[in-house]
């Protein structure tokens, strides 16, 4: 019996083919990222399921992700985007963001305009959208949001209910850390058919690049739930010394030395746990 070939993988942004490899960190960034002898990428994943009625954890598993392998951590990539997207609007975002990003990659903290903040936010959102497909079970960004981002020049705004922050990173002795978590946030009376797990509709991605840390948060919950989330996000911002760039902040907040703390590797788990604790 002939083996039936798998259907071709399709682009996460437009559904097109053929699929090409999208580097997690763009090739131009490598000169600004630490070179670690005998480098490897550590990619650990976890997935938990709760009973829809009692809230009891029914299963919890951990495993090594698809990026867990030896080799230069700066060259990792995922085959999730098509050639047209990769070489078109995604490449355009890289080119526009590059001159804004470089000072931050060098550990500087320049004053940036609100237009610059928007471009960095688009870049960080694109990074998050690609990276979460390293563990598809935790994808929390909707197709509508991915499609919206493609038209970043036309919209001149981010998808609804997105937040982006930056902080100063002060620990380049190890591989650059990247943390992602997907969540399903619903009202208690949300009707879900028996046996169906609530889908992910919320995500947070935290990653370092050179001297800068990005934190993205997005959700597709309704406005009533979202209004209760915003307070928790502001608390995280203040506790860990982040500066919000989406929605944009006034340029005078970006002055070197203004941050009350610098972030290191060990902070990453604490930050993600702190944000997650609000919702579970």
MILOZA-647202 format. One record per residue (C-alpha): residue number from 1; x, y, z; residue in one letter. Coordinates in steps of 0.001 Angstrom, whole numbers, plus 500000, padded with zeros to 6 digits. Layout:
// residues N
num:NUM, x:X, y:Y, z:Z, residu:A
...
//
This chain:
// residues 280
num:1, x:500000, y:500000, z:500000, residu:X
num:2, x:501343, y:503371, z:499043, residu:X
num:3, x:501957, y:505749, z:501888, residu:X
num:4, x:499717, y:508785, z:501653, residu:X
num:5, x:501942, y:511888, z:501732, residu:X
num:6, x:501334, y:514444, z:504409, residu:X
num:7, x:499649, y:517627, z:503178, residu:X
num:8, x:502093, y:520500, z:502665, residu:X
num:9, x:502656, y:522741, z:505646, residu:X
num:10, x:501187, y:526168, z:505216, residu:X
num:11, x:502304, y:529629, z:506264, residu:X
num:12, x:501024, y:530697, z:509692, residu:X
num:13, x:500377, y:534206, z:508349, residu:X
num:14, x:498798, y:533760, z:504920, residu:X
num:15, x:498305, y:530013, z:504455, residu:X
num:16, x:500608, y:530004, z:501440, residu:X
num:17, x:503344, y:527636, z:500278, residu:X
num:18, x:506179, y:526731, z:499925, residu:X
num:19, x:507368, y:526926, z:503515, residu:X
num:20, x:510809, y:528371, z:504270, residu:X
num:21, x:512905, y:528571, z:507417, residu:X
num:22, x:512438, y:531736, z:509447, residu:X
num:23, x:515326, y:532435, z:511814, residu:X
num:24, x:514194, y:533165, z:515348, residu:X
num:25, x:516944, y:535774, z:515575, residu:X
num:26, x:517522, y:537425, z:512198, residu:X
num:27, x:520931, y:536827, z:510615, residu:X
num:28, x:521863, y:540514, z:510913, residu:X
num:29, x:521526, y:540295, z:514722, residu:X
num:30, x:524222, y:537657, z:515265, residu:X
num:31, x:527062, y:540158, z:515580, residu:X
num:32, x:525233, y:541702, z:518545, residu:X
num:33, x:524355, y:538460, z:520348, residu:X
num:34, x:526725, y:536569, z:522663, residu:X
num:35, x:528832, y:533741, z:521260, residu:X
num:36, x:528832, y:530855, z:523750, residu:X
num:37, x:531510, y:528105, z:523473, residu:X
num:38, x:530032, y:524617, z:523024, residu:X
num:39, x:526636, y:526239, z:522673, residu:X
num:40, x:523332, y:524398, z:522631, residu:X
num:41, x:519682, y:525408, z:522718, residu:X
num:42, x:517699, y:524233, z:525726, residu:X
num:43, x:514024, y:523970, z:524841, residu:X
num:44, x:511789, y:522609, z:527593, residu:X
num:45, x:508028, y:522465, z:527160, residu:X
num:46, x:505202, y:521804, z:529600, residu:X
num:47, x:501514, y:521234, z:529054, residu:X
num:48, x:498807, y:520968, z:531683, residu:X
num:49, x:495103, y:520290, z:531431, residu:X
num:50, x:492425, y:521148, z:533980, residu:X
num:51, x:488977, y:519707, z:534501, residu:X
num:52, x:486561, y:522241, z:533056, residu:X
num:53, x:484207, y:522143, z:536050, residu:X
num:54, x:486334, y:521543, z:539142, residu:X
num:55, x:489510, y:523257, z:537988, residu:X
num:56, x:491500, y:520214, z:539134, residu:X
num:57, x:494686, y:519476, z:537202, residu:X
num:58, x:494006, y:516241, z:535316, residu:X
num:59, x:497312, y:515890, z:533530, residu:X
num:60, x:500672, y:517582, z:533398, residu:X
num:61, x:503596, y:516640, z:531194, residu:X
num:62, x:507007, y:518014, z:530343, residu:X
num:63, x:509151, y:517252, z:527333, residu:X
num:64, x:512020, y:518515, z:525236, residu:X
num:65, x:510922, y:520839, z:522465, residu:X
num:66, x:511868, y:520735, z:518795, residu:X
num:67, x:514552, y:523417, z:519293, residu:X
num:68, x:516432, y:521416, z:521947, residu:X
num:69, x:519712, y:520505, z:520229, residu:X
num:70, x:523435, y:521305, z:520227, residu:X
num:71, x:524790, y:524098, z:518081, residu:X
num:72, x:524796, y:527883, z:517851, residu:X
num:73, x:521682, y:529168, z:519613, residu:X
num:74, x:521713, y:532255, z:517395, residu:X
num:75, x:520975, y:530256, z:514227, residu:X
num:76, x:517797, y:528451, z:515297, residu:X
num:77, x:514806, y:528677, z:513007, residu:X
num:78, x:511316, y:527309, z:512380, residu:X
num:79, x:509721, y:526289, z:509096, residu:X
num:80, x:506394, y:528023, z:509577, residu:X
num:81, x:506303, y:530902, z:507063, residu:X
num:82, x:506158, y:531001, z:503269, residu:X
num:83, x:508733, y:532519, z:500958, residu:X
num:84, x:506532, y:535474, z:500035, residu:X
num:85, x:505970, y:536500, z:503664, residu:X
num:86, x:509564, y:535794, z:504690, residu:X
num:87, x:511078, y:537840, z:501877, residu:X
num:88, x:508318, y:540442, z:501778, residu:X
num:89, x:506642, y:542211, z:504694, residu:X
num:90, x:508615, y:540276, z:507358, residu:X
num:91, x:511906, y:541312, z:505789, residu:X
num:92, x:510606, y:544869, z:505607, residu:X
num:93, x:509905, y:544869, z:509360, residu:X
num:94, x:513459, y:543658, z:510018, residu:X
num:95, x:514932, y:546420, z:507864, residu:X
num:96, x:512855, y:549167, z:509500, residu:X
num:97, x:513459, y:547904, z:513039, residu:X
num:98, x:517212, y:547298, z:512625, residu:X
num:99, x:518514, y:550886, z:513168, residu:X
num:100, x:516175, y:551293, z:516159, residu:X
num:101, x:517180, y:547969, z:517705, residu:X
num:102, x:520966, y:548170, z:517323, residu:X
num:103, x:521635, y:550638, z:520188, residu:X
num:104, x:519533, y:548473, z:522532, residu:X
num:105, x:521355, y:545332, z:521399, residu:X
num:106, x:524582, y:547100, z:522380, residu:X
num:107, x:523237, y:547740, z:525879, residu:X
num:108, x:522418, y:551412, z:525347, residu:X
num:109, x:519097, y:552992, z:526356, residu:X
num:110, x:518362, y:555775, z:523857, residu:X
num:111, x:515330, y:558016, z:523751, residu:X
num:112, x:512930, y:556715, z:521110, residu:X
num:113, x:509900, y:558274, z:519480, residu:X
num:114, x:506401, y:556859, z:519584, residu:X
num:115, x:506823, y:555822, z:515933, residu:X
num:116, x:509963, y:553897, z:516964, residu:X
num:117, x:508027, y:552248, z:519779, residu:X
num:118, x:505395, y:551098, z:517297, residu:X
num:119, x:507991, y:549551, z:514990, residu:X
num:120, x:509699, y:547736, z:517894, residu:X
num:121, x:506297, y:546479, z:519034, residu:X
num:122, x:505495, y:545122, z:515570, residu:X
num:123, x:508911, y:543427, z:515472, residu:X
num:124, x:508407, y:541859, z:518916, residu:X
num:125, x:504908, y:540687, z:517965, residu:X
num:126, x:506264, y:539048, z:514806, residu:X
num:127, x:508959, y:537325, z:516903, residu:X
num:128, x:506303, y:536047, z:519340, residu:X
num:129, x:504006, y:534823, z:516577, residu:X
num:130, x:506786, y:532763, z:515014, residu:X
num:131, x:508348, y:531461, z:518224, residu:X
num:132, x:505140, y:530111, z:519772, residu:X
num:133, x:504937, y:527582, z:516926, residu:X
num:134, x:508002, y:525884, z:518421, residu:X
num:135, x:505343, y:524293, z:520656, residu:X
num:136, x:502058, y:524429, z:518699, residu:X
num:137, x:499991, y:523163, z:521631, residu:X
num:138, x:500583, y:526508, z:523393, residu:X
num:139, x:499780, y:528830, z:520472, residu:X
num:140, x:497662, y:531606, z:521973, residu:X
num:141, x:497673, y:534198, z:519164, residu:X
num:142, x:494689, y:534117, z:516820, residu:X
num:143, x:494868, y:533885, z:513055, residu:X
num:144, x:493087, y:537256, z:512904, residu:X
num:145, x:495963, y:538860, z:514825, residu:X
num:146, x:498591, y:537267, z:512573, residu:X
num:147, x:496745, y:538438, z:509459, residu:X
num:148, x:496362, y:541940, z:510941, residu:X
num:149, x:500107, y:542272, z:511577, residu:X
num:150, x:500908, y:541685, z:507900, residu:X
num:151, x:499312, y:545058, z:507123, residu:X
num:152, x:501340, y:546939, z:509738, residu:X
num:153, x:502068, y:549867, z:507405, residu:X
num:154, x:498420, y:550262, z:506504, residu:X
num:155, x:496951, y:549883, z:510006, residu:X
num:156, x:499664, y:551828, z:511868, residu:X
num:157, x:498474, y:550158, z:515041, residu:X
num:158, x:498811, y:546791, z:516753, residu:X
num:159, x:496121, y:544118, z:516889, residu:X
num:160, x:493560, y:544631, z:519645, residu:X
num:161, x:494544, y:543794, z:523247, residu:X
num:162, x:498326, y:543680, z:522754, residu:X
num:163, x:500893, y:544988, z:525220, residu:X
num:164, x:504657, y:545177, z:524650, residu:X
num:165, x:507350, y:546173, z:527164, residu:X
num:166, x:511119, y:546439, z:527105, residu:X
num:167, x:513663, y:546146, z:529891, residu:X
num:168, x:517427, y:546136, z:530269, residu:X
num:169, x:519170, y:542745, z:530160, residu:X
num:170, x:522351, y:542362, z:532156, residu:X
num:171, x:523384, y:538707, z:531829, residu:X
num:172, x:524972, y:537537, z:528582, residu:X
num:173, x:527113, y:534759, z:530044, residu:X
num:174, x:524690, y:532093, z:528815, residu:X
num:175, x:522391, y:531419, z:525880, residu:X
num:176, x:519708, y:534041, z:525402, residu:X
num:177, x:516577, y:532985, z:527314, residu:X
num:178, x:513159, y:532782, z:525657, residu:X
num:179, x:510021, y:531891, z:527607, residu:X
num:180, x:506549, y:531456, z:526146, residu:X
num:181, x:503295, y:530499, z:527802, residu:X
num:182, x:499826, y:530000, z:526350, residu:X
num:183, x:496653, y:530270, z:528417, residu:X
num:184, x:492928, y:529786, z:527997, residu:X
num:185, x:491032, y:532503, z:529891, residu:X
num:186, x:487245, y:532296, z:529988, residu:X
num:187, x:484304, y:533352, z:532097, residu:X
num:188, x:483154, y:530685, z:534532, residu:X
num:189, x:479849, y:530277, z:532671, residu:X
num:190, x:481460, y:529781, z:529239, residu:X
num:191, x:479842, y:526772, z:527594, residu:X
num:192, x:482356, y:524258, z:526235, residu:X
num:193, x:481156, y:520868, z:524909, residu:X
num:194, x:481989, y:517872, z:527132, residu:X
num:195, x:485388, y:516401, z:526388, residu:X
num:196, x:486675, y:519511, z:524653, residu:X
num:197, x:489559, y:521365, z:526261, residu:X
num:198, x:489275, y:525125, z:526320, residu:X
num:199, x:491540, y:526482, z:523578, residu:X
num:200, x:494389, y:528898, z:524165, residu:X
num:201, x:493357, y:532512, z:523662, residu:X
num:202, x:496109, y:534349, z:525544, residu:X
num:203, x:499907, y:534315, z:525401, residu:X
num:204, x:502965, y:535891, z:526956, residu:X
num:205, x:506445, y:535754, z:525445, residu:X
num:206, x:509584, y:536949, z:527222, residu:X
num:207, x:512927, y:537028, z:525408, residu:X
num:208, x:516332, y:538678, z:525540, residu:X
num:209, x:518392, y:539984, z:522634, residu:X
num:210, x:521742, y:541573, z:523421, residu:X
num:211, x:521128, y:544208, z:526084, residu:X
num:212, x:517347, y:544329, z:525789, residu:X
num:213, x:514452, y:542209, z:527054, residu:X
num:214, x:511063, y:542151, z:525338, residu:X
num:215, x:507831, y:541060, z:526991, residu:X
num:216, x:504723, y:540657, z:524854, residu:X
num:217, x:501223, y:539914, z:526060, residu:X
num:218, x:498159, y:539382, z:523893, residu:X
num:219, x:494673, y:538045, z:524403, residu:X
num:220, x:491434, y:537489, z:522531, residu:X
num:221, x:489164, y:537664, z:525585, residu:X
num:222, x:486148, y:539958, z:525589, residu:X
num:223, x:486371, y:543530, z:526861, residu:X
num:224, x:484867, y:542724, z:530264, residu:X
num:225, x:487568, y:540174, z:531077, residu:X
num:226, x:490294, y:542303, z:529533, residu:X
num:227, x:489494, y:545247, z:531811, residu:X
num:228, x:490331, y:543065, z:534837, residu:X
num:229, x:493614, y:541905, z:533257, residu:X
num:230, x:495069, y:545371, z:532716, residu:X
num:231, x:495678, y:546028, z:536420, residu:X
num:232, x:497754, y:542849, z:536700, residu:X
num:233, x:499811, y:543878, z:533681, residu:X
num:234, x:500615, y:547271, z:535209, residu:X
num:235, x:501721, y:545545, z:538416, residu:X
num:236, x:504175, y:543359, z:536505, residu:X
num:237, x:505473, y:546400, z:534626, residu:X
num:238, x:506232, y:548249, z:537860, residu:X
num:239, x:507627, y:545273, z:539777, residu:X
num:240, x:510245, y:544260, z:537225, residu:X
num:241, x:511299, y:547628, z:535822, residu:X
num:242, x:509799, y:547367, z:532343, residu:X
num:243, x:508983, y:550309, z:530089, residu:X
num:244, x:505813, y:549926, z:528029, residu:X
num:245, x:506184, y:550591, z:524301, residu:X
num:246, x:502715, y:549439, z:523272, residu:X
num:247, x:500449, y:551199, z:523865, residu:X
num:248, x:503198, y:553757, z:523346, residu:X
num:249, x:504731, y:555844, z:526132, residu:X
num:250, x:505951, y:559417, z:526040, residu:X
num:251, x:509512, y:559634, z:524622, residu:X
num:252, x:510906, y:561318, z:527769, residu:X
num:253, x:510502, y:558010, z:529665, residu:X
num:254, x:513358, y:556505, z:527635, residu:X
num:255, x:516366, y:558030, z:529336, residu:X
num:256, x:519442, y:555989, z:530232, residu:X
num:257, x:519565, y:555093, z:533906, residu:X
num:258, x:515853, y:555577, z:534516, residu:X
num:259, x:515094, y:551876, z:534998, residu:X
num:260, x:514991, y:550748, z:538612, residu:X
num:261, x:516427, y:547315, z:537883, residu:X
num:262, x:518133, y:545194, z:535274, residu:X
num:263, x:516875, y:541736, z:534343, residu:X
num:264, x:518974, y:538545, z:534491, residu:X
num:265, x:518363, y:534905, z:533506, residu:X
num:266, x:516935, y:533938, z:536886, residu:X
num:267, x:514234, y:536618, z:536609, residu:X
num:268, x:512591, y:535055, z:533563, residu:X
num:269, x:510780, y:532253, z:535334, residu:X
num:270, x:509727, y:534589, z:538132, residu:X
num:271, x:508243, y:537093, z:535678, residu:X
num:272, x:506268, y:534489, z:533742, residu:X
num:273, x:505034, y:532826, z:536938, residu:X
num:274, x:504039, y:536211, z:538333, residu:X
num:275, x:501938, y:537006, z:535268, residu:X
num:276, x:500440, y:533532, z:535052, residu:X
num:277, x:499420, y:533470, z:538725, residu:X
num:278, x:496930, y:536242, z:538066, residu:X
num:279, x:494908, y:534078, z:535695, residu:X
num:280, x:494917, y:530589, z:537271, residu:X
//
